[in-house]
Amino acid sequence: MNIKNNLSVPIHTLKAAKSIVGGWTVTSKMPTISYSLPAEECKTGSKLREIKDTVCSDCYAMKGNYVRYRKAIKPAMYKRLRSINNPSWVDAMVYIMKNQKSVVNSGVFRWHDSGDIQSPDHLDKIIRIAIATPEIRHWLPTKESNWIQKYRKYIPKNLVIRLSGTFVDGKIPIWRCNTSTVVTDKDEATCRAFENDGKCGDCRQCWDGTVKNVSYFKH
């Protein structure tokens, strides 16, 4: 698909939308697709990865299946990273939200099972997508506290931005909205996916804006 004069182009098929955004991620845990970027390109996460006992020092997106299949998935992740600047990216993501089967059936979508927000402009685009798809609940975990706390535009209720805690077994982040933490005590974990073969099942607390903090068992 040719992009001319930095203008967006009409999108009429999932194939066209997928070619613009670089595809999506299918994980066994969630009832829907998600969107992954290279963990190596996390802005804050890359710095935290060098600090002992931070949640990023043992990043799940840098091990397990992410490493096992990295040769195959890494080019796709970088294609997605580049696609963010495509003038049709927002429209393509909106089309996917409205037409991809698992998103439509589940009514939920997860941003960044790997990677994170790349810039304030990237955050603004995600928010525009959420506004355009009020029927879908969006979950956006992030370490980029500076960008989200400085954002002064409208954030729709169907977008739950969860600011992630810095240290394993650390304090809940000071943030006016939703947060998440990582714990090593199973009794303290509110996410019980580890009791359900690592799957969400019927649980949707990560997408629930009334749930202030979600704590995940370290894996």
Backbone bond lengths (Angstrom), bond angles and torsions (degrees), N, CA, C in turn:
res aa  C-N    CA-C-N  psi(-1)  N-CA   C-N-CA  omega(-1)  CA-C   N-CA-C  phi
1 M - - - 1.457 - - 1.522 108.68 -
2 N 1.310 117.44 124.83 1.452 121.04 -177.92 1.519 111.21 -88.49
3 I 1.319 115.84 134.61 1.456 121.41 176.85 1.517 107.76 -108.53
4 K 1.314 117.72 120.99 1.455 121.89 -177.89 1.525 110.55 -117.85
5 N 1.328 115.02 139.76 1.463 121.95 174.60 1.529 113.16 58.31
6 N 1.344 115.81 27.48 1.466 120.53 177.33 1.527 113.07 56.83
7 L 1.319 117.20 29.41 1.451 121.01 179.39 1.524 109.08 -104.28
8 S 1.336 116.54 147.25 1.456 119.83 176.61 1.522 109.33 -71.56
9 V 1.321 115.12 156.73 1.460 120.53 -178.73 1.521 109.09 -118.21
10 P 1.325 118.00 153.79 1.468 120.09 178.38 1.530 111.20 -62.18
11 I 1.319 115.94 141.05 1.465 121.67 -179.87 1.513 108.26 -121.41
12 H 1.333 116.42 124.02 1.455 120.21 -174.81 1.523 113.59 -123.43
13 T 1.335 117.65 -5.91 1.461 120.32 -178.88 1.524 110.41 -139.50
14 L 1.343 115.22 156.44 1.461 119.91 175.00 1.525 110.74 -64.09
15 K 1.310 116.52 -34.73 1.461 120.48 179.61 1.521 110.43 -60.23
16 A 1.332 116.07 -44.07 1.460 120.26 179.67 1.524 110.90 -66.14
17 A 1.345 116.17 -43.25 1.457 120.35 179.35 1.521 110.75 -62.42
18 K 1.318 115.74 -43.49 1.462 121.45 -178.80 1.526 111.11 -63.73
19 S 1.327 117.17 -38.16 1.461 120.24 -179.98 1.526 111.52 -66.88
20 I 1.326 116.65 -30.05 1.466 120.71 -179.93 1.530 111.30 -74.98
21 V 1.331 117.50 -45.60 1.468 120.18 -173.84 1.526 112.82 -91.00
22 G 1.315 118.24 -6.69 1.458 120.32 178.71 1.512 114.40 85.28
23 G 1.327 117.05 20.72 1.458 120.41 177.40 1.515 112.91 83.99
24 W 1.330 115.24 -167.98 1.457 120.88 -177.86 1.513 109.50 -143.90
25 T 1.331 116.14 179.24 1.458 121.82 -177.56 1.517 109.94 -110.80
26 V 1.326 116.37 139.20 1.463 122.18 173.05 1.520 107.27 -114.55
27 T 1.331 116.91 118.68 1.462 121.17 178.36 1.523 109.25 -114.97
28 S 1.319 115.38 154.68 1.467 119.57 -178.96 1.520 111.73 -75.54
29 K 1.314 117.55 -19.82 1.467 120.88 -174.74 1.519 112.66 -73.94
30 M 1.330 116.79 -43.57 1.458 120.66 -166.83 1.519 113.86 -99.43
31 P 1.335 116.46 158.23 1.466 120.91 -179.16 1.525 112.66 -84.36
32 T 1.327 116.67 7.39 1.458 121.11 -174.08 1.518 109.26 -146.33
33 I 1.313 116.43 172.28 1.456 120.38 173.94 1.529 109.58 -77.86
34 S 1.319 115.38 166.94 1.454 120.52 174.70 1.520 108.34 -139.43
35 Y 1.310 115.60 -178.30 1.468 121.08 -176.28 1.515 108.06 -127.89
36 S 1.325 117.55 122.85 1.458 120.89 -176.04 1.524 111.57 -117.92
37 L 1.327 114.28 144.80 1.455 123.16 174.30 1.530 107.82 -123.95
38 P 1.321 118.83 165.69 1.467 119.94 -178.84 1.531 111.10 -64.69
39 A 1.325 116.80 127.46 1.462 120.61 177.88 1.524 110.91 -62.89
40 E 1.330 116.44 -27.23 1.467 120.15 178.95 1.531 112.23 -62.57
41 E 1.350 115.77 -21.65 1.459 120.05 -176.15 1.525 113.46 -97.90
42 C 1.331 117.44 7.88 1.469 119.64 174.99 1.528 109.05 -62.36
43 K 1.300 117.52 134.49 1.456 120.82 -177.71 1.531 110.97 -73.52
44 T 1.320 117.00 -61.61 1.459 120.99 178.33 1.515 110.99 -76.02
45 G 1.312 117.19 -40.51 1.460 121.82 -177.63 1.514 113.18 -58.07
46 S 1.337 117.77 -36.81 1.457 120.82 -179.95 1.524 111.32 -63.91
47 K 1.323 116.44 -32.45 1.468 120.55 177.52 1.526 110.48 -76.40
48 L 1.330 116.59 -41.44 1.453 120.16 -179.40 1.522 112.07 -68.24
49 R 1.314 116.97 -24.34 1.458 121.09 -179.53 1.531 111.44 -62.26
50 E 1.337 116.44 -23.43 1.464 121.38 -179.13 1.522 112.56 -90.35
51 I 1.317 117.81 0.19 1.471 121.61 -176.55 1.526 109.36 -110.27
52 K 1.293 116.66 126.61 1.462 122.95 -176.30 1.530 111.33 -60.75
53 D 1.322 115.05 140.04 1.464 124.91 174.26 1.526 114.53 70.89
54 T 1.317 117.63 7.63 1.461 117.93 171.40 1.521 108.14 -78.97
55 V 1.316 116.84 160.62 1.466 119.75 -179.82 1.531 110.95 -66.21
56 C 1.340 116.84 -20.88 1.458 120.46 -179.54 1.528 112.59 -88.07
57 S 1.330 117.73 -14.68 1.464 120.70 -178.55 1.528 111.19 -67.94
58 D 1.311 116.61 -20.82 1.463 121.75 176.77 1.533 108.09 -130.22
59 C 1.313 114.96 51.19 1.470 122.22 -173.13 1.525 111.64 -59.53
60 Y 1.346 116.23 126.09 1.468 120.10 -179.48 1.518 111.77 -64.79
61 A 1.341 117.32 -24.45 1.463 120.75 -179.53 1.523 112.17 -81.17
62 M 1.335 116.19 1.11 1.451 120.68 177.27 1.530 110.86 -113.58
63 K 1.335 116.20 15.39 1.454 119.99 -179.78 1.526 109.44 -150.08
64 G 1.322 117.45 -176.03 1.467 121.39 177.43 1.513 112.60 61.11
65 N 1.320 116.00 -139.46 1.464 120.89 -178.06 1.519 112.38 -63.15
66 Y 1.341 116.99 -27.75 1.458 119.69 179.07 1.529 110.53 -62.98
67 V 1.339 116.54 -34.39 1.464 120.92 177.03 1.524 110.42 -83.94
68 R 1.325 115.72 -41.57 1.465 121.25 -177.06 1.534 111.43 -57.88
69 Y 1.324 115.49 -37.96 1.459 119.62 -177.92 1.524 112.65 -110.89
70 R 1.346 116.02 18.82 1.467 119.77 -173.84 1.523 112.81 -60.06
71 K 1.336 116.99 -37.14 1.463 119.28 -178.71 1.517 111.11 -59.54
72 A 1.342 116.00 -33.63 1.462 120.23 -178.55 1.526 111.91 -85.34
73 I 1.342 116.69 -37.84 1.464 118.65 -172.13 1.527 114.13 -93.01
74 K 1.319 117.41 -20.87 1.464 119.57 -176.66 1.527 112.43 -60.82
75 P 1.356 119.53 -45.98 1.476 118.69 177.65 1.523 112.51 -59.13
76 A 1.338 116.96 -37.27 1.467 120.09 179.28 1.521 110.73 -66.41
77 M 1.341 116.45 -40.03 1.464 119.98 178.54 1.524 111.60 -62.36
78 Y 1.325 115.72 -41.60 1.464 118.80 -179.87 1.531 111.62 -71.93
79 K 1.315 116.26 -29.89 1.466 118.70 174.16 1.526 109.57 -64.91
80 R 1.333 117.00 -40.74 1.466 120.09 176.84 1.524 111.14 -63.28
81 L 1.318 115.57 -40.73 1.461 120.05 179.36 1.522 110.90 -59.27
82 R 1.315 116.44 -45.62 1.471 120.22 179.58 1.518 111.53 -67.90
83 S 1.324 116.48 -31.95 1.465 120.39 -173.84 1.521 113.27 -68.35
84 I 1.324 117.47 -19.60 1.464 120.65 -177.90 1.528 111.04 -56.17
85 N 1.326 116.77 -30.62 1.465 121.02 -179.10 1.525 113.28 -86.47
86 N 1.334 116.57 -1.70 1.461 119.64 177.05 1.536 108.75 -68.04
87 P 1.318 118.72 129.87 1.462 120.65 -178.99 1.525 114.12 -60.38
88 S 1.331 117.40 -16.73 1.464 121.31 179.27 1.528 112.65 -98.49
89 W 1.340 117.30 4.91 1.468 120.52 -173.78 1.526 112.27 -60.71
90 V 1.305 117.86 -47.32 1.462 120.68 -179.29 1.523 110.82 -61.48
91 D 1.324 117.10 -48.30 1.462 120.52 -179.59 1.525 111.63 -62.33
92 A 1.331 116.43 -37.62 1.463 119.88 179.87 1.522 110.89 -67.02
93 M 1.337 117.36 -41.86 1.460 120.57 178.74 1.532 110.91 -66.13
94 V 1.301 117.43 -38.52 1.470 121.20 176.79 1.524 109.63 -62.24
95 Y 1.327 116.79 -42.74 1.473 120.13 179.08 1.525 110.16 -61.21
96 I 1.331 116.78 -41.59 1.469 120.62 179.24 1.533 110.14 -62.67
97 M 1.324 117.11 -43.99 1.469 120.45 -179.68 1.534 111.59 -59.94
98 K 1.301 116.17 -34.29 1.455 120.43 -175.85 1.529 113.88 -88.83
99 N 1.347 116.86 -12.01 1.461 118.47 -172.66 1.525 116.03 -131.62
100 Q 1.329 118.87 -17.50 1.464 119.47 179.56 1.524 109.15 -74.36
101 K 1.314 116.38 129.47 1.466 122.06 -167.76 1.525 114.20 -56.22
102 S 1.335 118.34 -49.09 1.461 119.61 -175.25 1.521 112.02 -67.82
103 V 1.327 117.12 -31.85 1.474 120.45 177.30 1.521 109.64 -69.11
104 V 1.322 115.71 -47.42 1.474 120.44 -179.30 1.526 110.44 -62.16
105 N 1.334 117.19 -44.07 1.465 120.80 -176.73 1.522 112.79 -70.40
106 S 1.334 116.77 -38.24 1.466 119.60 -177.22 1.524 112.44 -88.30
107 G 1.317 116.46 -27.08 1.463 120.46 -178.34 1.512 113.65 75.55
108 V 1.348 116.85 13.80 1.470 119.97 -179.43 1.526 110.52 -135.25
109 F 1.335 114.98 158.16 1.462 121.43 177.49 1.518 108.68 -148.71
110 R 1.334 116.58 139.32 1.461 120.81 176.99 1.520 111.20 -110.11
111 W 1.324 114.91 131.69 1.446 121.10 172.67 1.528 109.70 -91.50
112 H 1.318 116.00 131.48 1.468 123.99 167.30 1.520 114.87 62.93
113 D 1.329 116.36 70.19 1.458 118.90 165.83 1.521 109.29 -68.88
114 S 1.322 116.79 -15.67 1.454 124.29 169.70 1.524 106.66 -142.78
115 G 1.334 116.00 141.35 1.460 118.93 179.45 1.516 112.77 87.79
116 D 1.327 115.72 -173.78 1.465 120.30 -174.53 1.521 109.46 -157.90
117 I 1.332 115.38 177.39 1.457 121.88 175.64 1.525 109.48 -55.56
118 Q 1.315 116.66 140.17 1.458 121.35 -177.87 1.524 115.03 -99.41
119 S 1.325 116.85 -20.75 1.460 120.52 -176.12 1.525 109.46 -169.92
120 P 1.334 118.24 165.63 1.464 119.83 173.93 1.532 112.06 -58.95
121 D 1.327 117.34 -35.01 1.465 120.80 178.27 1.525 110.74 -65.66
122 H 1.324 117.26 -39.19 1.463 121.38 176.60 1.522 110.24 -61.58
123 L 1.331 116.75 -44.73 1.465 121.38 177.17 1.522 110.38 -59.42
124 D 1.317 116.90 -44.42 1.461 120.86 -179.51 1.522 111.11 -61.26
125 K 1.319 117.60 -38.23 1.467 121.02 178.97 1.526 111.27 -65.85
126 I 1.338 116.69 -41.39 1.466 120.20 178.26 1.525 110.39 -62.43
127 I 1.301 116.50 -40.76 1.465 120.63 178.77 1.526 110.64 -65.14
128 R 1.309 117.57 -39.25 1.471 121.12 176.76 1.525 110.99 -62.56
129 I 1.331 116.51 -38.15 1.465 120.82 177.85 1.524 110.36 -64.91
130 A 1.320 116.90 -43.33 1.470 120.76 178.93 1.524 111.23 -63.37
131 I 1.311 116.87 -41.30 1.472 120.98 178.29 1.528 110.51 -61.25
132 A 1.333 116.06 -37.83 1.473 120.80 -177.72 1.523 112.82 -77.77
133 T 1.340 117.22 -9.88 1.473 120.28 -178.02 1.537 109.85 -130.41
134 P 1.322 117.45 64.65 1.469 120.90 -176.14 1.521 113.76 -63.56
135 E 1.328 117.49 -16.96 1.466 121.17 179.88 1.529 112.04 -80.49
136 I 1.329 117.01 -9.53 1.468 122.40 -178.93 1.524 109.78 -109.87
137 R 1.340 116.43 134.94 1.467 120.67 173.47 1.525 108.97 -92.23
138 H 1.318 116.24 124.61 1.454 122.83 -177.44 1.528 110.01 -105.39
139 W 1.329 115.43 138.47 1.465 121.32 175.52 1.523 108.04 -120.02
140 L 1.342 115.62 122.65 1.457 121.67 -178.27 1.523 110.19 -124.57
141 P 1.347 118.20 97.34 1.464 120.20 173.16 1.525 109.13 -79.97
142 T 1.329 117.49 144.19 1.459 119.08 -177.88 1.523 111.80 -157.70
143 K 1.319 115.13 153.82 1.459 122.77 171.84 1.532 110.92 -102.34
144 E 1.319 116.63 -6.21 1.462 120.45 -171.79 1.531 111.48 -83.49
145 S 1.322 115.34 70.37 1.466 121.73 -175.41 1.519 111.91 -62.67
146 N 1.320 117.62 -36.35 1.461 120.40 -176.43 1.517 111.56 -62.53
147 W 1.340 115.62 -44.53 1.464 119.06 -177.68 1.520 112.42 -70.21
148 I 1.320 116.61 -43.22 1.466 117.47 -175.65 1.531 111.48 -73.56
149 Q 1.321 117.63 -31.68 1.464 118.87 -179.57 1.524 112.01 -76.56
150 K 1.315 116.58 -21.20 1.464 120.15 178.24 1.527 112.21 -91.86
151 Y 1.326 116.98 -7.21 1.462 119.87 -177.83 1.523 109.50 -69.83
152 R 1.303 116.73 124.67 1.467 121.06 -173.41 1.526 113.72 -113.10
153 K 1.319 117.31 1.46 1.457 119.55 179.16 1.523 110.15 -88.82
154 Y 1.296 115.57 178.45 1.467 122.70 -178.19 1.523 111.28 -68.42
155 I 1.330 116.36 130.53 1.467 122.16 173.29 1.525 107.43 -114.38
156 P 1.324 118.61 117.51 1.468 120.57 -175.61 1.524 111.91 -70.36
157 K 1.318 115.49 154.55 1.462 120.78 -178.07 1.519 112.79 -67.23
158 N 1.321 117.55 -20.68 1.476 119.59 179.86 1.525 112.65 -82.23
159 L 1.341 117.45 2.15 1.462 121.93 174.35 1.527 108.61 -112.44
160 V 1.327 116.88 110.42 1.462 121.85 177.91 1.525 108.07 -98.61
161 I 1.320 115.64 108.54 1.459 121.65 176.80 1.527 107.66 -94.05
162 R 1.316 116.47 117.96 1.463 121.03 -179.70 1.533 109.82 -108.32
163 L 1.323 115.79 113.02 1.453 121.18 176.24 1.526 108.27 -76.73
164 S 1.315 116.47 122.30 1.461 121.77 -174.85 1.527 111.18 -83.34
165 G 1.334 115.76 139.05 1.454 121.07 175.46 1.521 111.09 -64.89
166 T 1.326 116.28 156.28 1.467 120.60 -174.57 1.523 113.18 -84.16
167 F 1.338 117.32 -45.52 1.463 120.41 -173.64 1.531 111.85 -109.58
168 V 1.319 115.52 145.90 1.462 121.45 172.40 1.531 107.57 -61.99
169 D 1.328 117.01 131.20 1.462 123.34 -175.77 1.524 112.05 62.73
170 G 1.316 115.65 22.55 1.454 120.35 -179.27 1.522 112.78 -89.85
171 K 1.317 115.32 -176.01 1.458 121.44 -178.51 1.532 111.29 -74.24
172 I 1.323 114.58 154.22 1.463 120.12 173.92 1.533 108.12 -68.16
173 P 1.323 117.89 133.59 1.476 119.85 -179.66 1.527 112.31 -57.98
174 I 1.314 115.33 145.36 1.466 120.33 174.45 1.525 107.41 -83.23
175 W 1.303 115.27 106.79 1.480 121.27 -172.47 1.507 106.98 -158.68
176 R 1.316 117.00 136.89 1.459 121.71 -170.42 1.525 113.25 -68.48
177 C 1.312 116.79 -17.25 1.469 118.91 -176.60 1.521 111.37 -116.18
178 N 1.319 118.34 -130.04 1.466 121.84 -170.82 1.525 112.12 -92.33
179 T 1.333 115.47 151.57 1.453 121.54 -177.15 1.524 110.80 -139.30
180 S 1.345 114.87 173.03 1.470 120.68 172.42 1.524 108.55 -147.63
181 T 1.317 115.57 154.82 1.454 121.92 178.15 1.529 109.32 -138.28
182 V 1.336 115.68 166.63 1.463 122.29 176.90 1.526 107.86 -121.21
183 V 1.325 116.63 131.21 1.463 121.09 -176.61 1.534 110.29 -128.50
184 T 1.328 115.65 157.80 1.471 120.30 178.69 1.528 111.82 -104.30
185 D 1.320 116.61 -4.15 1.463 121.81 177.88 1.531 108.30 -101.92
186 K 1.322 116.39 115.76 1.462 119.85 -177.45 1.528 112.19 -59.22
187 D 1.318 116.98 -30.75 1.466 120.18 -179.52 1.525 111.93 -67.32
188 E 1.321 117.22 -22.24 1.462 121.34 -179.40 1.523 112.68 -92.28
189 A 1.317 116.81 -7.96 1.465 121.18 -178.15 1.525 110.37 -80.84
190 T 1.323 116.83 123.04 1.465 120.01 175.78 1.525 111.10 -85.26
191 C 1.337 117.36 -25.26 1.461 120.99 171.42 1.521 107.69 -79.96
192 R 1.325 116.96 118.34 1.470 121.08 -175.72 1.525 112.03 -106.68
193 A 1.319 116.49 26.78 1.464 119.79 -179.08 1.518 111.83 -58.57
194 F 1.341 116.86 -29.95 1.465 119.68 -179.34 1.522 112.24 -65.89
195 E 1.330 116.94 -15.74 1.465 121.00 175.50 1.523 112.01 -91.57
196 N 1.333 115.64 -3.71 1.458 121.07 -174.84 1.532 110.57 -127.06
197 D 1.330 115.68 43.32 1.459 121.15 178.56 1.528 111.47 58.81
198 G 1.332 116.09 31.40 1.454 120.73 177.72 1.508 114.92 75.72
199 K 1.328 117.86 15.12 1.462 121.55 -175.57 1.532 111.97 -112.03
200 C 1.323 114.85 153.85 1.473 120.62 178.23 1.526 111.35 -67.72
201 G 1.328 116.62 -35.82 1.461 119.40 -174.28 1.522 110.26 62.72
202 D 1.313 116.50 -129.98 1.467 121.08 -179.92 1.526 112.58 -88.67
203 C 1.327 117.79 -4.30 1.465 120.96 -176.70 1.527 110.60 -72.22
204 R 1.337 115.63 137.47 1.459 121.21 177.63 1.537 110.43 -134.65
205 Q 1.329 117.95 26.39 1.465 119.49 -174.42 1.533 112.45 -64.24
206 C 1.319 118.27 -29.96 1.470 119.69 179.09 1.525 111.78 -63.02
207 W 1.325 116.07 -30.92 1.469 122.02 179.66 1.530 112.44 -91.36
208 D 1.318 117.38 -1.11 1.463 122.34 -173.68 1.524 110.25 -95.12
209 G 1.315 116.11 110.59 1.456 120.45 -178.60 1.506 114.49 -66.53
210 T 1.324 117.64 -16.00 1.463 119.63 178.07 1.525 111.80 -81.70
211 V 1.341 116.99 -11.96 1.470 121.34 176.55 1.523 107.54 -89.76
212 K 1.323 116.11 106.99 1.459 120.81 -173.41 1.520 112.40 -63.10
213 N 1.329 117.31 -51.47 1.469 120.56 -178.41 1.517 110.57 -132.27
214 V 1.329 115.08 137.57 1.463 121.41 173.05 1.527 107.43 -113.36
215 S 1.314 117.19 127.43 1.459 121.24 178.74 1.527 109.38 -108.35
216 Y 1.324 115.59 129.02 1.461 122.59 -176.40 1.526 109.95 -106.59
217 F 1.320 115.08 138.56 1.469 120.12 175.54 1.522 107.99 -72.91
218 K 1.322 116.93 130.56 1.468 121.85 -177.80 1.529 110.72 -62.10
219 H 1.336 115.83 129.08 1.460 120.80 178.52 1.515 110.84 -135.86
